[in-house]
Each structure stands twice: as C-alpha cells, then as structure tokens.
Amino acid sequence: MDARGGAAGGRLDVRRDGPVLRVVLGGAVDLVVRERDAPALWPALDDAGLSAVEVDAGAVTFLDSTGMSVLVRLARDVAERGLPLRLVAVSPRVEELLEHTGVREWMATIDGERGAR
C-alpha cells in the first residue's frame, strides 16, 4: 500500500506518437491513479491533430471500479470526438472485468455508433 491507501505501483501514462494518443496503464489502476495520473489525459484528447487513441493495459495487475471508470470515460470521450479507440493490449484481469461488466460490448457499441456518423 502507498501512503494514500492505494495499491502500490499503479500508473497511467499519456504519450503522443504522431497523430495517435497512446494511453499506457500498468500495475494497480485504482483511485490513486485516477486522481494522480488521469487529469493529464483529458486535455490531451482535445488536440485537433489526433486520429486515434490506443490503450495498452497489458501490464495491469489490478483494476477497481475507479480504474474502470477511467476506461469508461475515455471510451465515451473518444467516441464523442469521433475518434477510434483501440485496445492494443489487455491483461487477463482487465479482459475478465471488461467481459463480466459488459464494458467491452458497450465500447464496441459506441465505436460502431461513431463509425455510423
């Protein structure tokens, strides 16, 4: 545990690779990560030069409801901007939660709605 009571080692990094915004999640993605790291993500989505957003969650070892809320908001915000969101890697834990909560299906639905515009 860290000093704020969250699981140690979680992170959310935002990187720009040309027209692609890469969001890399790792470790324990929880309230600490949402409060500390996610604020850098939201303004990065407003860059007019973006053509896609990619999420690499392959190194996530723990994802709680606040961590999931970051993915849900990201999917919604990306869809509202008319951009594709690609999950390029997901850990078994993230995959399990996306499937059991219905979030993966919902993400495909909003991506399909974006494509229909």
N, C-alpha and C positions, 0 to 999 in steps of 0.2 A: 504494500500500500504506500501511496505517496502521502505528502503532508496534508493534502486536501481530502484524503479518504478514498481516493480512486485507485484503481489498479495501476501499478507502475508500468511505464514503458509505452503507453499509447501515443499515437501521433496521427496527424493529418497534415500532409504537405501538399502545397499547390505549386505546380510547375507549368510554365508555358513552353511549348515545343512548336514553334511556328504558329499556325492557326489552331492548334489543339491545346486545350487546357487539360492537364493531367492532374488528377487527384489521387494521391497515394496514401492509403490508410494502413496502419500497422499496429501490432500489439493489441492492447486493450482499448477499444474505442468506446468511451463512456462519457459521462458528464464533464469530466476534466478536459477531455479532448474537444468536446463540443464548445465549451466556454473558452478554452485557451487557443485552439487552432482554427476552428471553423470560421470565426469572424473574418479571416483573410480570404476565405473562399467566396463569399457573397459579392464583394465588389469586383473580383476577378471575372465573374460571369458577365459583367456589363461591358466588357471590351468588345467593340463592334467588329473587330477582326477575327473573332472566334468562328470556327467552322464546325467544331465538335468538342465534346467533353468525354474524357476517358477516365474510368475509375479502376484503380488497381488495389484490390482489397485482399490480395493473395497472402499477405503476411498478418492478417487479423487473427488474433487468438481468442478474443472475447469481444462481444458486441451486445450492449444492453439496449434498452428502449431509447435512451437518449442518443446513443450512437446510431441506431436505426433511424431516428428522426432526422439526422443529418443526411442520410442517404435518401430518405423520402423527400425532404425539402429540396435537395439537389436535383432529384429527378423532376419534381414539379417545376422548379425554376428554370431548368434547362429546356423542358418542354414548352414553357411559356415563351421562351426566346426563340423557339423554332429550331433548336439545335438537336442533333442526335446525341444520345448518351450511350456509351459503350462500356460494359463491364468487361474489362480485358483480363482480369484475374480475380477470383474469389476463393477464399479459404473454405474448407469444408464447413466450418462454423457459420460463416456468412451465407453460404449456399443453403444450409439447413434452415436458417432463420428466414431467408428470402422466400423459400418454398412454403414453410409452415405458416407464415403470416400472410401469404398471398401478395406480398410486395413485389415479387418478381413478375407475377401475372399483371399486376396493376402497372408496373413500369412498362411492360410490353404494350399494354392498352394505351397509355398516354403517348408512347412513342409512335404507335400506329395512328393516333389522332393527329400527332404532329405531322406525319407523312401525308395525311389526307388534306392538309391545308393548302 
